[in-house]
Amino acid sequence: METAIENLTEAQQRRLKLYYFDGMRYSQIARLEGVTDGSISGSINLLSSI
Protein backbone atom coordinates (compact mmCIF):
# COMPACT_ATOMS: atom_id res chain seq x y z
CA MET A 1 0.00 0.00 0.00
CA GLU A 2 2.78 2.47 0.87
CA THR A 3 4.43 1.90 -2.50
CA ALA A 4 1.17 2.58 -4.32
CA ILE A 5 0.72 5.85 -2.42
CA GLU A 6 4.32 6.89 -3.08
CA ASN A 7 3.70 6.50 -6.82
CA LEU A 8 0.85 9.05 -6.75
CA THR A 9 1.36 12.70 -7.54
CA GLU A 10 1.58 15.15 -4.66
CA ALA A 11 -1.92 16.42 -5.50
CA GLN A 12 -3.35 12.89 -5.43
CA GLN A 13 -1.65 12.12 -2.12
CA ARG A 14 -2.96 15.39 -0.65
CA ARG A 15 -6.54 14.66 -1.78
CA LEU A 16 -6.50 11.19 -0.26
CA LYS A 17 -5.05 12.51 3.00
CA LEU A 18 -7.61 15.29 3.24
CA TYR A 19 -10.48 12.91 2.52
CA TYR A 20 -9.54 9.80 4.50
CA PHE A 21 -7.38 11.10 7.33
CA ASP A 22 -8.63 14.64 7.85
CA GLY A 23 -12.28 13.77 7.19
CA MET A 24 -12.88 16.59 4.72
CA ARG A 25 -15.80 16.41 2.27
CA TYR A 26 -15.42 16.59 -1.49
CA SER A 27 -16.79 20.13 -1.50
CA GLN A 28 -14.27 21.27 1.11
CA ILE A 29 -11.33 19.78 -0.77
CA ALA A 30 -12.61 21.21 -4.06
CA ARG A 31 -12.90 24.69 -2.58
CA LEU A 32 -9.39 24.40 -1.10
CA GLU A 33 -7.89 23.30 -4.42
CA GLY A 34 -10.00 25.53 -6.64
CA VAL A 35 -11.62 22.70 -8.61
CA THR A 36 -15.13 21.25 -8.90
CA ASP A 37 -16.65 18.74 -6.49
CA GLY A 38 -16.89 16.30 -9.40
CA SER A 39 -13.18 16.53 -10.00
CA ILE A 40 -12.46 15.56 -6.40
CA SER A 41 -15.12 12.86 -6.39
CA GLY A 42 -13.73 11.29 -9.55
CA SER A 43 -10.19 11.52 -8.26
CA ILE A 44 -10.99 9.93 -4.89
CA ASN A 45 -13.09 7.16 -6.47
CA LEU A 46 -10.38 6.37 -9.01
CA LEU A 47 -7.61 6.38 -6.43
CA SER A 48 -9.64 4.27 -3.98
CA SER A 49 -9.83 1.47 -6.52
CA ILE A 50 -6.04 1.17 -6.76
N, CA, C and O atoms as a printed pandas DataFrame, in Angstrom:
     atom_number atom_name residue_name chain_id  residue_number  x_coord  y_coord  z_coord
0              1         N          MET        A               1    0.817   -1.191    0.000
1              2        CA          MET        A               1    0.000    0.000    0.000
2              3         C          MET        A               1    0.866    1.262    0.000
3              4         O          MET        A               1    0.580    2.206   -0.736
4              5         N          GLU        A               2    1.917    1.285    0.817
5              6        CA          GLU        A               2    2.780    2.467    0.865
6              7         C          GLU        A               2    3.397    2.747   -0.494
7              8         O          GLU        A               2    3.484    3.903   -0.908
8              9         N          THR        A               3    3.826    1.707   -1.190
9             10        CA          THR        A               3    4.435    1.902   -2.497
10            11         C          THR        A               3    3.440    2.499   -3.468
11            12         O          THR        A               3    3.798    3.380   -4.250
12            13         N          ALA        A               4    2.200    2.041   -3.437
13            14        CA          ALA        A               4    1.167    2.583   -4.322
14            15         C          ALA        A               4    0.957    4.067   -4.041
15            16         O          ALA        A               4    0.832    4.860   -4.975
16            17         N          ILE        A               5    0.918    4.447   -2.787
17            18        CA          ILE        A               5    0.719    5.845   -2.416
18            19         C          ILE        A               5    1.918    6.688   -2.842
19            20         O          ILE        A               5    1.753    7.818   -3.303
20            21         N          GLU        A               6    3.114    6.146   -2.690
21            22        CA          GLU        A               6    4.321    6.886   -3.075
22            23         C          GLU        A               6    4.371    7.162   -4.569
23            24         O          GLU        A               6    5.007    8.124   -4.998
24            25         N          ASN        A               7    3.705    6.327   -5.370
25            26        CA          ASN        A               7    3.696    6.504   -6.821
26            27         C          ASN        A               7    2.682    7.537   -7.289
27            28         O          ASN        A               7    2.664    7.887   -8.469
28            29         N          LEU        A               8    1.839    8.033   -6.391
29            30        CA          LEU        A               8    0.852    9.047   -6.747
30            31         C          LEU        A               8    1.498   10.425   -6.803
31            32         O          LEU        A               8    2.550   10.652   -6.205
32            33         N          THR        A               9    0.869   11.330   -7.515
33            34        CA          THR        A               9    1.364   12.701   -7.540
34            35         C          THR        A               9    1.129   13.335   -6.172
35            36         O          THR        A               9    0.369   12.811   -5.358
36            37         N          GLU        A              10    1.776   14.447   -5.933
37            38        CA          GLU        A              10    1.576   15.150   -4.663
38            39         C          GLU        A              10    0.117   15.556   -4.492
39            40         O          GLU        A              10   -0.430   15.459   -3.394
40            41         N          ALA        A              11   -0.512   16.008   -5.568
41            42        CA          ALA        A              11   -1.922   16.421   -5.504
42            43         C          ALA        A              11   -2.815   15.238   -5.140
43            44         O          ALA        A              11   -3.730   15.378   -4.328
44            45         N          GLN        A              12   -2.556   14.080   -5.734
45            46        CA          GLN        A              12   -3.354   12.892   -5.430
46            47         C          GLN        A              12   -3.162   12.466   -3.980
47            48         O          GLN        A              12   -4.128   12.128   -3.296
48            49         N          GLN        A              13   -1.928   12.480   -3.516
49            50        CA          GLN        A              13   -1.655   12.124   -2.120
50            51         C          GLN        A              13   -2.372   13.081   -1.175
51            52         O          GLN        A              13   -2.954   12.656   -0.177
52            53         N          ARG        A              14   -2.328   14.377   -1.491
53            54        CA          ARG        A              14   -2.964   15.388   -0.654
54            55         C          ARG        A              14   -4.477   15.168   -0.595
55            56         O          ARG        A              14   -5.075   15.255    0.478
56            57         N          ARG        A              15   -5.094   14.885   -1.740
57            58        CA          ARG        A              15   -6.544   14.661   -1.780
58            59         C          ARG        A              15   -6.949   13.455   -0.940
59            60         O          ARG        A              15   -7.931   13.504   -0.200
60            61         N          LEU        A              16   -6.188   12.379   -1.063
61            62        CA          LEU        A              16   -6.500   11.188   -0.259
62            63         C          LEU        A              16   -6.345   11.473    1.224
63            64         O          LEU        A              16   -7.181   11.061    2.028
64            65         N          LYS        A              17   -5.282   12.173    1.592
65            66        CA          LYS        A              17   -5.055   12.506    2.997
66            67         C          LYS        A              17   -6.189   13.373    3.531
67            68         O          LYS        A              17   -6.727   13.109    4.606
68            69         N          LEU        A              18   -6.543   14.393    2.787
69            70        CA          LEU        A              18   -7.610   15.291    3.238
70            71         C          LEU        A              18   -8.931   14.548    3.398
71            72         O          LEU        A              18   -9.683   14.804    4.338
72            73         N          TYR        A              19   -9.208   13.638    2.489
73            74        CA          TYR        A              19  -10.482   12.911    2.525
74            75         C          TYR        A              19  -10.503   11.834    3.612
75            76         O          TYR        A              19  -11.404   11.813    4.451
76            77         N          TYR        A              20   -9.523   10.954    3.595
77            78        CA          TYR        A              20   -9.542    9.800    4.500
78            79         C          TYR        A              20   -9.017   10.091    5.905
79            80         O          TYR        A              20   -9.566    9.580    6.881
80            81         N          PHE        A              21   -7.986   10.885    6.023
81            82        CA          PHE        A              21   -7.378   11.098    7.335
82            83         C          PHE        A              21   -7.867   12.354    8.035
83            84         O          PHE        A              21   -7.978   12.386    9.261
84            85         N          ASP        A              22   -8.161   13.395    7.251
85            86        CA          ASP        A              22   -8.631   14.641    7.852
86            87         C          ASP        A              22  -10.154   14.746    7.852
87            88         O          ASP        A              22  -10.716   15.660    8.456
88            89         N          GLY        A              23  -10.819   13.813    7.174
89            90        CA          GLY        A              23  -12.284   13.769    7.194
90            91         C          GLY        A              23  -12.975   14.894    6.437
91            92         O          GLY        A              23  -14.131   15.213    6.715
92            93         N          MET        A              24  -12.275   15.496    5.485
93            94        CA          MET        A              24  -12.882   16.587    4.717
94            95         C          MET        A              24  -13.825   16.021    3.659
95            96         O          MET        A              24  -13.628   14.911    3.165
96            97         N          ARG        A              25  -14.849   16.796    3.319
97            98        CA          ARG        A              25  -15.799   16.414    2.275
98            99         C          ARG        A              25  -15.270   16.848    0.923
99           100         O          ARG        A              25  -14.390   17.704    0.826
100          101         N          TYR        A              26  -15.827   16.238   -0.129
101          102        CA          TYR        A              26  -15.422   16.591   -1.486
102          103         C          TYR        A              26  -15.503   18.096   -1.705
103          104         O          TYR        A              26  -14.585   18.698   -2.262
104          105         N          SER        A              27  -16.591   18.695   -1.272
105          106        CA          SER        A              27  -16.794   20.133   -1.500
106          107         C          SER        A              27  -15.730   20.973   -0.794
107          108         O          SER        A              27  -15.307   22.004   -1.317
108          109         N          GLN        A              28  -15.303   20.545    0.373
109          110        CA          GLN        A              28  -14.272   21.275    1.108
110          111         C          GLN        A              28  -12.926   21.172    0.395
111          112         O          GLN        A              28  -12.206   22.163    0.267
112          113         N          ILE        A              29  -12.596   19.979   -0.063
113          114        CA          ILE        A              29  -11.334   19.777   -0.766
114          115         C          ILE        A              29  -11.356   20.550   -2.087
115          116         O          ILE        A              29  -10.367   21.182   -2.460
116          117         N          ALA        A              30  -12.477   20.495   -2.781
117          118        CA          ALA        A              30  -12.611   21.205   -4.055
118          119         C          ALA        A              30  -12.413   22.704   -3.867
119          120         O          ALA        A              30  -11.707   23.344   -4.646
120          121         N          ARG        A              31  -13.026   23.252   -2.852
121          122        CA          ARG        A              31  -12.896   24.689   -2.577
122          123         C          ARG        A              31  -11.435   25.027   -2.252
123          124         O          ARG        A              31  -10.915   26.041   -2.717
124          125         N          LEU        A              32  -10.785   24.192   -1.467
125          126        CA          LEU        A              32   -9.385   24.397   -1.097
126          127         C          LEU        A              32   -8.470   24.371   -2.317
127          128         O          LEU        A              32   -7.526   25.156   -2.409
128          129         N          GLU        A              33   -8.752   23.466   -3.252
129          130        CA          GLU        A              33   -7.894   23.296   -4.421
130          131         C          GLU        A              33   -8.358   24.092   -5.631
131          132         O          GLU        A              33   -7.666   24.133   -6.648
132          133         N          GLY        A              34   -9.516   24.721   -5.534
133          134        CA          GLY        A              34  -10.005   25.529   -6.643
134          135         C          GLY        A              34  -10.486   24.729   -7.837
135          136         O          GLY        A              34  -10.338   25.148   -8.986
136          137         N          VAL        A              35  -11.071   23.558   -7.547
137          138        CA          VAL        A              35  -11.619   22.704   -8.605
138          139         C          VAL        A              35  -13.065   22.354   -8.261
139          140         O          VAL        A              35  -13.567   22.743   -7.207
140          141         N          THR        A              36  -13.730   21.621   -9.148
141          142        CA          THR        A              36  -15.129   21.247   -8.899
142          143         C          THR        A              36  -15.224   20.048   -7.963
143          144         O          THR        A              36  -14.273   19.281   -7.810
144          145         N          ASP        A              37  -16.390   19.902   -7.344
145          146        CA          ASP        A              37  -16.651   18.739   -6.492
146          147         C          ASP        A              37  -16.490   17.450   -7.295
147          148         O          ASP        A              37  -15.948   16.460   -6.802
148          149         N          GLY        A              38  -16.971   17.478   -8.546
149          150        CA          GLY        A              38  -16.895   16.300   -9.398
150          151         C          GLY        A              38  -15.466   15.874   -9.678
151          152         O          GLY        A              38  -15.174   14.684   -9.797
152          153         N          SER        A              39  -14.592   16.836   -9.781
153          154        CA          SER        A              39  -13.176   16.532   -9.997
154          155         C          SER        A              39  -12.603   15.776   -8.806
155          156         O          SER        A              39  -11.867   14.803   -8.971
156          157         N          ILE        A              40  -12.941   16.226   -7.623
157          158        CA          ILE        A              40  -12.461   15.563   -6.402
158          159         C          ILE        A              40  -13.103   14.183   -6.270
159          160         O          ILE        A              40  -12.424   13.200   -5.974
160          161         N          SER        A              41  -14.403   14.118   -6.488
161          162        CA          SER        A              41  -15.124   12.857   -6.390
162          163         C          SER        A              41  -14.515   11.815   -7.328
163          164         O          SER        A              41  -14.237   10.688   -6.919
164          165         N          GLY        A              42  -14.311   12.202   -8.586
165          166        CA          GLY        A              42  -13.726   11.291   -9.554
166          167         C          GLY        A              42  -12.332   10.855   -9.172
167          168         O          GLY        A              42  -11.966    9.689   -9.323
168          169         N          SER        A              43  -11.560   11.798   -8.678
169          170        CA          SER        A              43  -10.189   11.521   -8.263
170          171         C          SER        A              43  -10.158   10.544   -7.103
171          172         O          SER        A              43   -9.415    9.563   -7.136
172          173         N          ILE        A              44  -10.957   10.802   -6.077
173          174        CA          ILE        A              44  -10.994    9.932   -4.886
174          175         C          ILE        A              44  -11.484    8.532   -5.271
175          176         O          ILE        A              44  -10.905    7.532   -4.845
176          177         N          ASN        A              45  -12.537    8.464   -6.066
177          178        CA          ASN        A              45  -13.086    7.165   -6.468
178          179         C          ASN        A              45  -12.073    6.375   -7.281
179          180         O          ASN        A              45  -11.918    5.172   -7.075
180          181         N          LEU        A              46  -11.389    7.032   -8.193
181          182        CA          LEU        A              46  -10.384    6.372   -9.007
182          183         C          LEU        A              46   -9.235    5.885   -8.145
183          184         O          LEU        A              46   -8.800    4.740   -8.273
184          185         N          LEU        A              47   -8.746    6.737   -7.277
185          186        CA          LEU        A              47   -7.608    6.381   -6.427
186          187         C          LEU        A              47   -7.961    5.310   -5.409
187          188         O          LEU        A              47   -7.100    4.518   -5.026
188          189         N          SER        A              48   -9.215    5.272   -4.960
189          190        CA          SER        A              48   -9.636    4.272   -3.985
190          191         C          SER        A              48   -9.647    2.872   -4.567
191          192         O          SER        A              48   -9.551    1.887   -3.835
192          193         N          SER        A              49   -9.764    2.784   -5.892
193          194        CA          SER        A              49   -9.827    1.469   -6.520
194          195         C          SER        A              49   -8.447    0.887   -6.805
195          196         O          SER        A              49   -8.332   -0.240   -7.286
196          197         N          ILE        A              50   -7.407    1.649   -6.511
197          198        CA          ILE        A              50   -6.036    1.168   -6.764
198          199         C          ILE        A              50   -5.629    0.191   -5.677
199          200         O          ILE        A              50   -4.514   -0.330   -5.701
